[in-house]
Amino acid sequence: MPQIASAALLAPDSAASDGAGSARTLYVIMAIVAALIVVGVLLGIVRALRSRSAAAEADDARRTRGTSSVQLRVGAGLGVFALVLFVVGIIFTGKATEVDASANDPITIQADAQQWVWRYTYPVQDPSEDGFNDDQPYSYQELVVPVDTPINLEISSIDVLHRWSVPSLALSADAVPGMTNEVSFMADEPGTYEGASTRFSGPGYATMRTRVIAVEPDQYEAFLQDRIDGIKAAREAVQKRVDDGTAPGVRFEQK
């Protein structure tokens, strides 16, 4: 049974790839740091208020003269702290975009956004020809990928700005008309991972959902073949109606 990624109230979805795991770790680190800063500031304010109320007016001048060295020490400490956070952020952001190159050969899939749906086009190479098969399979809303395989998602838009976001698998990326942004990820285990467009794109924005379904490699190949067979069957059915003169807009001439 597919595993659906869990969603926490104050944290990203549970990671299902190494990149998403690094992003989640960075999120947790920053949340803890922010909480410590808030607690430290509150404690400092409370201490300052107590000291001021308990101190005599004669001591105020002495404390004021000694604050310059304290300010320097606090400023230096905050500077070092900010530098450490910056380095940690760079390291984990880099890890979030890395994909294991020792895994299976990567697969590049085209993701085209439009109001308000995602279309995924899969590459299929015909071994009998040079180049790609004309009957390239595609799907709407649901992206099917094999597990333990690097996926390079080329994201674009045919109308307005959208944003592809499946937090449990990868970083988000904007879909921009006339441009291509890339997202790379690798699902660690089979499952169904929910996502959505997180950029407002019009009145149907709330319905622009997507999901990534990670399956075993043989199931992925079977999915592609099923899509190809469906495309061929639909094309043959249309051609038959054209030949019979029963297709809309086609006039049949009796000979």
Contacts in CASP RR format, 6 or more apart in sequence:
PFRMAT RR
TARGET T0000
AUTHOR 0000-0000-0000
METHOD contacts of the structure
MODEL  1
MPQIASAALLAPDSAASDGAGSARTLYVIMAIVAALIVVGVLLGIVRALR
SRSAAAEADDARRTRGTSSVQLRVGAGLGVFALVLFVVGIIFTGKATEVD
ASANDPITIQADAQQWVWRYTYPVQDPSEDGFNDDQPYSYQELVVPVDTP
INLEISSIDVLHRWSVPSLALSADAVPGMTNEVSFMADEPGTYEGASTRF
SGPGYATMRTRVIAVEPDQYEAFLQDRIDGIKAAREAVQKRVDDGTAPGV
RFEQK
2 190 0 8 1.000
2 191 0 8 1.000
2 192 0 8 1.000
2 213 0 8 1.000
3 189 0 8 1.000
3 190 0 8 1.000
3 191 0 8 1.000
3 192 0 8 1.000
4 191 0 8 1.000
4 192 0 8 1.000
4 193 0 8 1.000
4 194 0 8 1.000
5 13 0 8 1.000
5 14 0 8 1.000
5 16 0 8 1.000
5 167 0 8 1.000
5 168 0 8 1.000
5 192 0 8 1.000
5 193 0 8 1.000
5 194 0 8 1.000
6 13 0 8 1.000
6 14 0 8 1.000
7 13 0 8 1.000
7 194 0 8 1.000
8 14 0 8 1.000
10 31 0 8 1.000
11 24 0 8 1.000
11 27 0 8 1.000
11 28 0 8 1.000
11 31 0 8 1.000
12 20 0 8 1.000
12 23 0 8 1.000
12 24 0 8 1.000
12 27 0 8 1.000
12 167 0 8 1.000
12 168 0 8 1.000
13 20 0 8 1.000
13 167 0 8 1.000
13 168 0 8 1.000
13 193 0 8 1.000
13 194 0 8 1.000
14 24 0 8 1.000
14 168 0 8 1.000
15 21 0 8 1.000
15 23 0 8 1.000
15 24 0 8 1.000
15 168 0 8 1.000
16 168 0 8 1.000
16 169 0 8 1.000
16 187 0 8 1.000
16 188 0 8 1.000
16 189 0 8 1.000
16 191 0 8 1.000
16 193 0 8 1.000
16 214 0 8 1.000
17 168 0 8 1.000
17 169 0 8 1.000
17 170 0 8 1.000
17 185 0 8 1.000
17 186 0 8 1.000
17 187 0 8 1.000
17 188 0 8 1.000
18 95 0 8 1.000
18 98 0 8 1.000
18 99 0 8 1.000
18 100 0 8 1.000
18 186 0 8 1.000
18 188 0 8 1.000
19 95 0 8 1.000
19 96 0 8 1.000
19 97 0 8 1.000
19 98 0 8 1.000
19 99 0 8 1.000
19 170 0 8 1.000
19 171 0 8 1.000
19 185 0 8 1.000
20 96 0 8 1.000
20 167 0 8 1.000
20 168 0 8 1.000
20 169 0 8 1.000
20 170 0 8 1.000
20 171 0 8 1.000
20 185 0 8 1.000
21 96 0 8 1.000
22 92 0 8 1.000
22 93 0 8 1.000
22 94 0 8 1.000
22 95 0 8 1.000
22 96 0 8 1.000
22 98 0 8 1.000
23 92 0 8 1.000
23 93 0 8 1.000
23 96 0 8 1.000
23 167 0 8 1.000
23 171 0 8 1.000
25 92 0 8 1.000
26 88 0 8 1.000
26 89 0 8 1.000
26 92 0 8 1.000
26 93 0 8 1.000
26 96 0 8 1.000
29 88 0 8 1.000
29 92 0 8 1.000
30 85 0 8 1.000
33 85 0 8 1.000
55 63 0 8 1.000
96 171 0 8 1.000
97 171 0 8 1.000
97 184 0 8 1.000
99 106 0 8 1.000
99 150 0 8 1.000
99 184 0 8 1.000
99 185 0 8 1.000
99 186 0 8 1.000
100 150 0 8 1.000
100 186 0 8 1.000
101 150 0 8 1.000
103 148 0 8 1.000
103 149 0 8 1.000
103 150 0 8 1.000
103 186 0 8 1.000
104 146 0 8 1.000
104 148 0 8 1.000
104 149 0 8 1.000
104 150 0 8 1.000
104 217 0 8 1.000
105 149 0 8 1.000
105 150 0 8 1.000
106 149 0 8 1.000
106 150 0 8 1.000
106 151 0 8 1.000
106 152 0 8 1.000
106 184 0 8 1.000
107 122 0 8 1.000
107 123 0 8 1.000
107 145 0 8 1.000
107 146 0 8 1.000
107 149 0 8 1.000
107 150 0 8 1.000
107 151 0 8 1.000
107 152 0 8 1.000
108 123 0 8 1.000
108 152 0 8 1.000
108 153 0 8 1.000
108 154 0 8 1.000
109 120 0 8 1.000
109 121 0 8 1.000
109 122 0 8 1.000
109 123 0 8 1.000
109 143 0 8 1.000
109 145 0 8 1.000
109 151 0 8 1.000
109 152 0 8 1.000
109 153 0 8 1.000
109 154 0 8 1.000
110 120 0 8 1.000
110 121 0 8 1.000
110 154 0 8 1.000
110 156 0 8 1.000
111 118 0 8 1.000
111 119 0 8 1.000
111 120 0 8 1.000
111 143 0 8 1.000
111 153 0 8 1.000
111 154 0 8 1.000
111 155 0 8 1.000
111 156 0 8 1.000
111 164 0 8 1.000
111 175 0 8 1.000
112 118 0 8 1.000
112 119 0 8 1.000
112 121 0 8 1.000
112 156 0 8 1.000
112 157 0 8 1.000
112 158 0 8 1.000
112 175 0 8 1.000
113 119 0 8 1.000
113 155 0 8 1.000
113 156 0 8 1.000
113 157 0 8 1.000
113 158 0 8 1.000
113 159 0 8 1.000
113 162 0 8 1.000
113 164 0 8 1.000
113 175 0 8 1.000
113 197 0 8 1.000
113 208 0 8 1.000
114 157 0 8 1.000
114 158 0 8 1.000
114 159 0 8 1.000
115 159 0 8 1.000
115 160 0 8 1.000
115 201 0 8 1.000
115 202 0 8 1.000
115 204 0 8 1.000
115 208 0 8 1.000
116 197 0 8 1.000
116 201 0 8 1.000
116 202 0 8 1.000
116 204 0 8 1.000
116 205 0 8 1.000
116 207 0 8 1.000
116 208 0 8 1.000
117 140 0 8 1.000
117 141 0 8 1.000
117 208 0 8 1.000
118 140 0 8 1.000
118 141 0 8 1.000
118 143 0 8 1.000
118 164 0 8 1.000
118 197 0 8 1.000
118 208 0 8 1.000
118 210 0 8 1.000
119 138 0 8 1.000
119 139 0 8 1.000
119 140 0 8 1.000
120 138 0 8 1.000
120 139 0 8 1.000
120 140 0 8 1.000
120 142 0 8 1.000
120 143 0 8 1.000
121 136 0 8 1.000
121 137 0 8 1.000
121 138 0 8 1.000
122 136 0 8 1.000
122 137 0 8 1.000
122 138 0 8 1.000
122 139 0 8 1.000
122 224 0 8 1.000
122 227 0 8 1.000
123 132 0 8 1.000
123 136 0 8 1.000
124 132 0 8 1.000
124 133 0 8 1.000
124 135 0 8 1.000
124 136 0 8 1.000
124 137 0 8 1.000
124 224 0 8 1.000
124 228 0 8 1.000
125 131 0 8 1.000
125 132 0 8 1.000
125 133 0 8 1.000
126 132 0 8 1.000
126 133 0 8 1.000
133 228 0 8 1.000
135 228 0 8 1.000
135 231 0 8 1.000
135 232 0 8 1.000
135 235 0 8 1.000
137 223 0 8 1.000
137 224 0 8 1.000
137 227 0 8 1.000
137 228 0 8 1.000
137 231 0 8 1.000
138 227 0 8 1.000
139 227 0 8 1.000
141 209 0 8 1.000
141 210 0 8 1.000
141 211 0 8 1.000
142 210 0 8 1.000
142 211 0 8 1.000
142 212 0 8 1.000
142 213 0 8 1.000
143 153 0 8 1.000
143 210 0 8 1.000
143 211 0 8 1.000
143 212 0 8 1.000
143 213 0 8 1.000
144 212 0 8 1.000
144 213 0 8 1.000
144 215 0 8 1.000
144 220 0 8 1.000
144 223 0 8 1.000
145 151 0 8 1.000
145 187 0 8 1.000
145 212 0 8 1.000
145 213 0 8 1.000
145 214 0 8 1.000
145 215 0 8 1.000
145 220 0 8 1.000
146 214 0 8 1.000
146 215 0 8 1.000
146 216 0 8 1.000
146 217 0 8 1.000
146 219 0 8 1.000
146 220 0 8 1.000
147 187 0 8 1.000
147 188 0 8 1.000
147 189 0 8 1.000
147 190 0 8 1.000
147 214 0 8 1.000
147 215 0 8 1.000
147 216 0 8 1.000
147 217 0 8 1.000
148 186 0 8 1.000
148 187 0 8 1.000
148 188 0 8 1.000
148 217 0 8 1.000
149 186 0 8 1.000
149 187 0 8 1.000
149 217 0 8 1.000
150 184 0 8 1.000
150 185 0 8 1.000
150 186 0 8 1.000
151 184 0 8 1.000
151 185 0 8 1.000
151 186 0 8 1.000
151 187 0 8 1.000
152 182 0 8 1.000
152 183 0 8 1.000
152 184 0 8 1.000
153 164 0 8 1.000
153 170 0 8 1.000
153 173 0 8 1.000
153 182 0 8 1.000
153 183 0 8 1.000
153 184 0 8 1.000
153 185 0 8 1.000
154 180 0 8 1.000
154 181 0 8 1.000
154 182 0 8 1.000
155 164 0 8 1.000
155 173 0 8 1.000
155 174 0 8 1.000
155 175 0 8 1.000
155 180 0 8 1.000
155 181 0 8 1.000
155 182 0 8 1.000
155 183 0 8 1.000
156 175 0 8 1.000
156 176 0 8 1.000
156 177 0 8 1.000
156 178 0 8 1.000
156 179 0 8 1.000
156 180 0 8 1.000
156 181 0 8 1.000
157 175 0 8 1.000
157 176 0 8 1.000
157 177 0 8 1.000
157 178 0 8 1.000
158 177 0 8 1.000
159 177 0 8 1.000
160 177 0 8 1.000
160 201 0 8 1.000
160 202 0 8 1.000
161 174 0 8 1.000
161 175 0 8 1.000
161 176 0 8 1.000
161 177 0 8 1.000
161 199 0 8 1.000
161 201 0 8 1.000
162 174 0 8 1.000
162 175 0 8 1.000
162 197 0 8 1.000
162 199 0 8 1.000
162 201 0 8 1.000
162 208 0 8 1.000
163 172 0 8 1.000
163 173 0 8 1.000
163 174 0 8 1.000
163 175 0 8 1.000
163 197 0 8 1.000
163 198 0 8 1.000
163 199 0 8 1.000
164 172 0 8 1.000
164 173 0 8 1.000
164 174 0 8 1.000
164 175 0 8 1.000
164 183 0 8 1.000
164 197 0 8 1.000
164 210 0 8 1.000
165 172 0 8 1.000
165 195 0 8 1.000
165 196 0 8 1.000
165 197 0 8 1.000
165 198 0 8 1.000
166 193 0 8 1.000
166 194 0 8 1.000
166 195 0 8 1.000
166 210 0 8 1.000
166 211 0 8 1.000
166 212 0 8 1.000
167 195 0 8 1.000
168 193 0 8 1.000
168 194 0 8 1.000
169 185 0 8 1.000
169 187 0 8 1.000
169 193 0 8 1.000
169 212 0 8 1.000
170 183 0 8 1.000
170 184 0 8 1.000
170 185 0 8 1.000
171 183 0 8 1.000
172 183 0 8 1.000
172 198 0 8 1.000
173 181 0 8 1.000
173 182 0 8 1.000
173 183 0 8 1.000
174 181 0 8 1.000
174 199 0 8 1.000
175 181 0 8 1.000
175 197 0 8 1.000
187 193 0 8 1.000
187 212 0 8 1.000
187 214 0 8 1.000
189 214 0 8 1.000
190 214 0 8 1.000
190 215 0 8 1.000
190 216 0 8 1.000
191 213 0 8 1.000
191 214 0 8 1.000
191 215 0 8 1.000
192 211 0 8 1.000
192 212 0 8 1.000
192 213 0 8 1.000
192 214 0 8 1.000
193 211 0 8 1.000
193 212 0 8 1.000
193 213 0 8 1.000
193 214 0 8 1.000
194 209 0 8 1.000
194 210 0 8 1.000
194 211 0 8 1.000
195 209 0 8 1.000
195 210 0 8 1.000
195 211 0 8 1.000
195 212 0 8 1.000
196 208 0 8 1.000
196 209 0 8 1.000
196 210 0 8 1.000
197 205 0 8 1.000
197 208 0 8 1.000
197 209 0 8 1.000
197 210 0 8 1.000
199 205 0 8 1.000
201 208 0 8 1.000
215 223 0 8 1.000
238 247 0 8 1.000
241 247 0 8 1.000
241 250 0 8 1.000
242 250 0 8 1.000
244 252 0 8 1.000
245 251 0 8 1.000
245 252 0 8 1.000
246 252 0 8 1.000
END
